[in-house]
Structures are given as C-alpha cells and as structure tokens.
Amino acid sequence: MHNIRLIISIAALLLLCGCPPPAKKDAGSGTNGNAGAVQQTTKSTAKPLRLALLSSDLGIADGQMVRELDTLFTGRAASGSIEYSLVGPLPGEIAYGQISGSIGFPDAESTTPGSMTDLQAGVLLDSVPDCDWLVLTSGYVLQHALDRISQGTVNAGAIILVEEAGSQGYVNSSSVPVYILRFDICHAAFMAGAAAARSSNIAHFMLLGAEDDPQAQEYMDAAIAGMQYISPSAWIKQAILPVDSRGLISLQQFRQAHVDLLNEAGENFKTNHYVLDLTRSTPFVTTLISEPGGSLNGYVASAYGDIRHVAESRILTCSLKRADVALAWLLDNCSTTADLAGCAVGSYIDFGLASSRPGLTESAVGYSKMEFYSRYNPDGPDIELELEVLWGEIEAGELGLDYCPH
C-alpha cells in the first residue's frame, strides 16, 4: 500500500510541474521505438534554413537571374521549408524601347534596369539579415560581401556565388566558406555555335570572349565545335578581350579587337555571325552588331543570359545557366550549411546536364528558343527543329564526347 501511495504522489508532482509522465514501452519497440519518438520531436522543432538573396542588378543577365531565384525562394518560403529574405528591390525587366547603346552599363543616376554599380550593390549588403546562406549572383560583389563579413557587419554561415565572372583573385580573410557554382557550359556553347552555323550562308564567324570569365576559352572551343559540326569548313576568328574593374569592355576596345581580327583574316573574311561571351558587356556589344543599317549588320548567339529582347530579329539563341535548377537541387539535398561541403570539390559545386548530380532531373544548362528570331527570319523554324534534335541527342548522351570530353 505504501508503494502505491508513493507512486501516486510522484505522478501528481510530475503533473503539477508540467513534466510528462514516463513514456510507455510498446511491445516489441525496445530502443528503436524510443529513438523514433526522439527523432520525430527533433524534426518538428528544427528551424528552417535561413536564406538571403542579394538583389543586385549588374547587367541584364544578373537581374534576370535574381528574378528567377526570387521566384524559387519565394515558393519554398511559402511552403515553410526555408526562411527567405530578398535584400533590395527586385530588378526590373528591360522592355522594348528601353534599349540604348549603353545598355547594361553601370550608372548610379540611371533608373534603367541593369545599370546598378558594384558600389550600389555593396550598399545593399549592409541590410543583409543574419542567414545561413547568402546567395550572390555576381562575382563583382563577392569581395564586398567578404569584407563586410570580416568586419562583422554581415553574419552568414556560407556564401553561394552563382556567377563566378568577376570573382577572380578574391581574398577571404573570414572563416565563412565560399561555394562557387560551376556550370558545364560546353553543351550550351555547342548549341550557340550550331545555331550560328545553321543561319550563316558563308560560314565565316567571329567569337569574342571576356577575360573575367574563367570559362571563356572553354565556351569558345565548344561553340567552334558546334559550328564545325554543321559547317566543317567554317572560317573562324576569335579573341579574348580585357575588361575594366567593373567588368566592362569599352566601345574602343571592341572596335579595335574587331579590326585586328579582320586585318588578320584578310579581305576575303566577310563575317556577319558572332558568338559573344563578353559577360556584362554582351548586351552592349550586341546592340552595336545588330543595329539596323549599322556597319556590322550581324547576327549574334550569346552566353549565359537571355537577352533576346535587346535585338529580337538578330539574336539566334542565348546559352543559359539555370541557377534556379541548381539552387533547387541544393535546397533538396542540403539541409544545413555544413552539407554544402559534401557537395563541393574545393570551392566549386558542379552542375550540368540532367543526372550530372544524383537526383538532378532537369539540366542546369540550356539554350533559349528561337520564337523571336523566327518572327523576322524565315529560316527560324527550320533552325529551331534542328537544334531540338541536337539537344535531345546531347541530353541522351548520344552527342558530346568529341567537344566535351570532361
């Protein structure tokens, strides 16, 4: 009787202090049953990943990438899987009629999309909330972010850099790791070269890259493979151009490089098809090439950003890095900052075609369709069909070993 009264008294005390009574042992559950209960409690109280996206707009492609990632992150936040902060106003889109000869150039006084300076993007960093992942879409703001982390004004568990152009030589004096997304862009570059070759009657081509893109030569090599796949006797001239501290190629530099390549080739070289990997200056140079009645009067296939609205009738296709596909995979496979290290080789996390990473069901690289070009050029539908066949063969692994051996 004394034991029964003791048990009743202990139970009453537990209830008064708000403590739950000891859990019953289910028959056959043993230790595994208790572990399952603990795991379920931990999962329900775990905090969602805190993610911040810097809303930089350093050029048309940068702003476009921010908008795509904002759509992804907003959807994930609505489901409760992450906590998300967009730092700064969402970049606007370039509309028809807003295009000028200096499109995409940084201008602190301009309200046109794509004209943000790196210093303006740096100011946005002062508003970054404490986060697990800070996502940057431009390499030109990486050093600004690292400096603020070192100074203690920004608190982030890791930086994910989506576009590495402009990040060369960065100095990380903090303990916060930087993970750079590296896209296997040779497949998309091959498509750009194939589109240019399919559109050209004389198969004379000029390729121009920018030195701030670590993959510039790789891009041009794969584009050349695409040209020669369609036109084996293609005549090709190429150059990599220097950029200034803002990632820009001046009008004078472009003209000089163009003249030098024409002189090198001789008077029989009559190109009017260009493949451009000029990072932030791609839209600007595209307007120079595609200007109606201009001296170049050419067609362009460009790298990394969908800039077809800059010159709808003159842009064949744009090679794309699908940052939203890559970040969706990371969110599905990395629940903590520490998980990123397991996906990386050094500082790089690689993405390419579907299945290039376990569970990646959609290619993280691609090319833009040709519906705009086809409105003005009768060969557009035929080129589009041929490109669809090529891309299907690439994704199926039936084409690509020769131009993309890695």
C-alpha positions in Angstrom: 0.0 0.0 0.0 2.9 2.3 0.9 4.4 1.8 -2.6 1.1 2.6 -4.3 0.7 5.9 -2.4 4.4 6.8 -3.3 3.8 6.2 -7.0 0.6 8.3 -6.9 2.4 11.1 -5.1 5.2 11.2 -7.6 2.8 11.2 -10.6 0.9 14.1 -9.1 4.1 16.1 -8.6 5.1 15.5 -12.2 1.8 16.7 -13.5 2.0 19.8 -11.3 5.4 20.8 -12.6 4.3 20.3 -16.2 6.5 17.3 -16.8 5.1 14.4 -18.9 5.0 11.0 -17.3 7.4 8.4 -18.4 6.6 7.0 -21.9 5.2 3.6 -22.1 7.2 0.9 -23.9 5.3 -0.5 -26.8 5.6 -4.2 -27.2 8.4 -5.1 -29.4 9.6 -1.4 -29.8 12.6 -1.5 -27.5 15.3 1.1 -28.1 14.2 1.7 -31.7 10.8 2.8 -30.6 12.2 5.4 -28.2 14.7 6.7 -30.9 11.9 7.1 -33.3 10.0 9.3 -30.9 13.1 11.5 -30.2 13.8 11.8 -33.9 10.2 12.9 -34.6 10.4 15.6 -31.9 13.7 16.9 -33.2 12.4 17.2 -36.8 9.3 19.1 -35.8 11.3 21.7 -33.8 14.2 22.1 -36.3 14.5 25.6 -37.6 14.2 26.1 -41.4 17.3 27.2 -43.3 17.7 31.0 -43.4 18.5 32.2 -46.9 19.2 35.7 -48.1 19.5 36.8 -51.8 21.2 40.0 -52.7 19.1 41.8 -55.3 22.0 43.0 -57.4 21.3 44.2 -61.0 24.8 44.5 -62.5 23.7 43.9 -66.1 20.7 42.4 -67.8 21.6 38.8 -67.1 22.3 39.5 -63.4 18.9 41.0 -62.8 17.2 38.2 -64.7 19.0 35.6 -62.5 17.9 37.4 -59.4 14.2 37.3 -60.6 14.4 33.6 -61.3 15.9 32.8 -57.9 13.4 35.0 -56.1 10.6 33.0 -57.7 12.2 29.8 -56.5 12.9 31.0 -52.9 9.5 32.7 -52.5 7.8 29.4 -53.3 10.0 27.4 -50.9 9.4 30.0 -48.2 5.6 29.8 -48.7 5.9 26.0 -48.1 7.8 26.6 -44.9 10.9 24.8 -45.9 13.1 27.9 -45.7 13.1 31.4 -44.3 13.8 33.8 -47.1 14.9 37.5 -47.4 15.3 39.4 -50.6 17.8 42.2 -49.9 16.9 45.2 -52.1 14.2 45.9 -54.6 13.6 43.2 -57.3 15.4 44.2 -60.5 13.1 45.3 -63.3 13.0 43.9 -66.8 14.2 45.6 -69.9 11.2 46.5 -72.0 11.2 47.1 -75.8 12.1 50.7 -76.3 14.4 50.9 -73.3 17.3 49.7 -75.3 20.2 52.2 -75.8 23.8 52.0 -76.9 24.9 51.9 -73.3 22.5 49.2 -72.1 23.8 47.4 -69.1 26.5 49.9 -68.3 26.7 50.9 -64.6 25.3 54.3 -63.9 24.4 55.5 -60.4 22.0 58.0 -61.7 20.1 55.7 -64.1 16.8 54.0 -63.3 17.0 51.7 -66.3 17.3 48.0 -65.3 20.8 46.6 -65.5 22.7 49.8 -64.7 23.5 49.2 -61.0 27.1 49.8 -59.9 29.0 47.4 -57.8 29.2 50.0 -55.1 25.4 50.3 -55.0 25.2 46.5 -54.7 27.7 46.8 -51.8 25.4 49.2 -50.0 22.6 46.6 -50.2 24.9 44.2 -48.3 24.5 46.5 -45.2 20.9 45.3 -45.0 21.6 41.6 -45.1 19.9 39.8 -42.1 21.7 37.0 -40.2 21.4 34.0 -42.5 22.7 30.5 -43.1 23.3 31.0 -46.9 23.9 34.3 -48.6 23.3 33.9 -52.3 25.2 36.3 -54.7 24.5 36.3 -58.4 27.5 38.4 -59.4 31.2 37.8 -58.8 31.7 41.6 -58.7 30.0 41.8 -55.3 31.8 38.9 -53.7 34.7 40.9 -52.2 32.3 43.5 -50.9 30.4 40.7 -49.0 33.6 39.1 -47.7 34.9 42.4 -46.4 31.7 43.0 -44.5 31.8 39.5 -43.0 35.3 40.1 -41.9 34.3 43.4 -40.4 31.4 41.8 -38.5 28.7 43.8 -40.2 27.3 40.8 -42.2 26.7 37.4 -40.4 26.3 34.4 -42.8 27.1 30.8 -42.5 28.2 30.4 -46.1 28.3 32.3 -49.4 26.9 30.7 -52.5 28.2 32.5 -55.6 26.1 31.7 -58.7 28.0 33.6 -61.4 31.8 33.5 -60.9 32.7 36.0 -63.6 34.4 38.9 -61.9 35.4 37.0 -58.7 39.0 36.1 -59.7 41.5 37.0 -57.0 39.1 37.4 -54.2 40.5 37.4 -50.7 38.6 35.6 -47.9 40.0 36.5 -44.5 36.9 35.3 -42.7 36.1 31.7 -41.6 32.9 31.7 -43.8 33.3 29.4 -46.8 32.6 30.5 -50.3 31.0 27.9 -52.7 31.0 28.8 -56.4 28.6 27.2 -58.8 30.4 25.9 -61.8 28.2 25.1 -64.8 29.3 22.7 -67.5 28.5 25.2 -70.2 30.1 23.5 -73.2 26.8 21.8 -74.2 25.0 25.2 -74.4 28.0 26.7 -76.2 27.9 23.9 -78.7 24.3 24.9 -79.4 25.2 28.5 -79.9 27.8 27.5 -82.5 25.4 25.2 -84.2 22.8 27.9 -84.4 25.2 30.4 -85.9 26.4 27.9 -88.5 22.9 26.9 -89.5 22.0 30.5 -90.0 25.1 31.6 -92.0 25.3 31.1 -95.7 29.1 31.7 -95.9 30.2 30.1 -92.6 32.5 32.9 -91.6 32.4 33.5 -87.8 33.9 35.7 -85.1 34.0 34.7 -81.4 34.7 37.2 -78.7 35.2 36.3 -75.0 36.0 38.4 -71.9 38.9 37.8 -69.6 36.8 38.0 -66.5 35.0 34.7 -67.4 37.2 31.8 -66.3 35.3 29.6 -68.8 35.6 32.0 -71.8 38.0 29.8 -73.8 36.1 26.6 -72.9 32.9 28.3 -74.2 34.5 29.4 -77.4 36.1 26.0 -78.0 32.7 24.3 -77.6 31.0 26.9 -79.8 33.6 26.2 -82.5 32.8 22.5 -82.3 29.2 23.3 -82.9 30.0 25.4 -85.9 32.2 22.8 -87.4 29.6 20.1 -86.7 27.2 22.0 -89.0 29.8 23.6 -91.3 33.1 21.5 -91.3 34.9 24.2 -93.4 33.9 27.1 -91.2 36.3 30.0 -91.1 36.6 31.2 -87.6 38.4 34.1 -85.9 38.5 34.5 -82.1 39.8 36.8 -79.3 39.5 37.3 -75.6 39.2 40.9 -74.6 40.3 42.7 -71.4 37.7 44.2 -69.1 37.9 47.1 -66.6 37.3 46.9 -62.9 33.5 47.0 -63.5 33.6 44.0 -65.9 33.1 46.2 -69.0 34.6 46.3 -72.5 34.7 49.8 -73.9 33.5 50.7 -77.4 37.1 51.4 -78.4 38.3 48.0 -77.2 35.6 46.2 -79.1 36.2 48.1 -82.3 40.0 47.6 -82.1 39.6 43.9 -81.5 37.2 43.6 -84.4 39.5 45.5 -86.7 42.5 43.4 -85.6 40.7 40.1 -86.4 39.5 41.4 -89.8 43.0 42.5 -90.7 44.4 39.2 -89.6 41.9 37.3 -91.7 42.2 39.4 -94.8 39.7 40.9 -97.2 38.0 37.6 -98.1 36.7 37.2 -94.5 33.1 38.5 -94.5 31.6 37.5 -91.3 28.2 38.7 -90.1 27.7 36.0 -87.4 29.1 36.4 -84.0 29.3 34.4 -80.8 29.7 36.5 -77.7 30.8 35.7 -74.2 31.5 39.2 -73.0 29.9 38.9 -69.6 28.4 42.2 -68.5 29.2 43.9 -71.9 27.4 41.3 -74.0 24.1 43.3 -74.4 26.1 46.5 -75.3 28.2 44.8 -78.0 25.1 43.0 -79.3 23.4 46.4 -79.9 26.4 47.5 -81.8 26.5 44.4 -84.0 22.7 44.2 -84.6 21.9 47.9 -85.2 19.8 48.2 -88.3 21.7 49.9 -91.0 24.9 49.7 -88.9 28.3 48.9 -90.3 28.3 45.4 -88.8 24.7 44.4 -89.6 25.2 41.0 -87.9 23.6 38.1 -86.0 24.5 37.1 -82.5 24.5 34.0 -80.3 25.3 35.0 -76.8 26.4 33.4 -73.5 24.7 33.0 -70.1 21.7 35.4 -70.1 18.5 35.6 -72.1 19.0 38.9 -73.9 16.8 38.2 -76.9 14.7 41.4 -76.3 17.8 43.5 -77.0 17.6 42.6 -80.7 14.8 40.1 -81.3 15.4 39.8 -85.0 19.2 39.4 -84.8 19.7 37.1 -81.8 19.7 33.5 -82.7 19.9 31.9 -79.2 21.3 32.6 -75.8 23.2 30.0 -73.8 21.7 29.7 -70.3 23.0 28.8 -66.8 19.9 27.6 -65.0 20.7 28.9 -61.5 17.2 28.1 -60.3 17.6 24.5 -61.2 21.0 24.3 -59.3 19.7 26.0 -56.2 16.5 23.9 -56.1 18.8 20.8 -56.1 20.9 22.3 -53.3 17.8 23.0 -51.2 16.5 19.5 -51.8 19.8 17.9 -50.8 21.4 20.2 -48.3 19.5 21.0 -45.1 22.5 22.7 -43.3 25.4 24.9 -44.2 27.8 22.0 -43.5 26.0 19.9 -46.1 27.4 22.2 -48.8 30.9 21.0 -48.2 29.9 17.4 -49.1 28.7 18.6 -52.5 31.7 20.6 -53.3 35.1 19.9 -54.8 37.2 22.5 -53.2 35.2 25.7 -53.6 33.2 24.5 -56.6 29.8 22.8 -56.8 29.4 21.5 -60.4 26.2 21.4 -62.3 25.5 20.3 -65.9 23.0 18.2 -67.8 20.3 16.2 -66.1 21.8 13.4 -63.9 25.1 15.2 -63.7 24.4 15.1 -60.0 22.4 12.4 -58.2 18.7 13.2 -58.4 19.1 16.1 -60.8 16.2 15.5 -63.2 16.5 18.7 -65.2 19.5 20.1 -67.0 21.1 23.1 -65.2 22.3 24.4 -68.6 20.4 25.1 -71.8 19.6 27.5 -74.6 16.8 29.9 -75.4 14.3 29.1 -78.0 14.0 30.9 -81.3 10.4 32.1 -81.4 11.5 35.8 -81.5 14.1 35.3 -84.3 11.6 33.3 -86.2 9.1 36.2 -86.3 11.5 38.0 -88.6 13.6 35.3 -90.3 12.1 32.6 -92.4 14.8 30.1 -91.6 14.0 30.3 -87.9 11.6 27.3 -87.7 14.0 25.0 -89.5 16.9 26.0 -87.3 14.7 25.5 -84.2 13.8 22.0 -85.3 17.4 21.1 -85.9 18.5 22.5 -82.6 15.8 20.5 -80.8 17.2 17.3 -82.4 20.7 18.2 -81.4 19.8 19.0 -77.8 17.9 15.7 -77.5 21.0 13.8 -78.6 23.1 15.8 -76.2 20.9 15.1 -73.2 20.6 11.5 -74.2 24.4 11.2 -74.3 24.5 10.4 -78.0 26.4 13.6 -78.9 29.1 15.4 -76.9 32.1 13.2 -76.3 34.1 14.9 -79.0 33.5 18.5 -78.0 33.1 18.0 -74.3 35.4 15.2 -73.2 35.4 16.1 -69.5 
